[in-house]
């Protein structure tokens, strides 16, 4: 028996929805993922996952 959400399913409400352009601009300026996460007040892994799933950068 496994707990948690099913593999491959994503939460519909993402903390970073609507922030994609901001993240793209910061990545273009070579700002580190950790710094982006601090700026947006989210975990660095949330930002990394968002970048990976949206194929940003």
WOJOUR-V539666 format. One record per run of one state. SS is the DSSP state (helix for helix, strand for strand, loop for the rest). FROM is the first residue (numbers start at 1). TO is the last residue. If there is no record, write none. Layout:
<<SS | FROM | TO> <SS | FROM | TO>>
This chain:
<<loop | 1 | 19> <helix | 20 | 28> <loop | 29 | 32> <helix | 33 | 40> <loop | 41 | 43> <helix | 44 | 54> <loop | 55 | 57>>
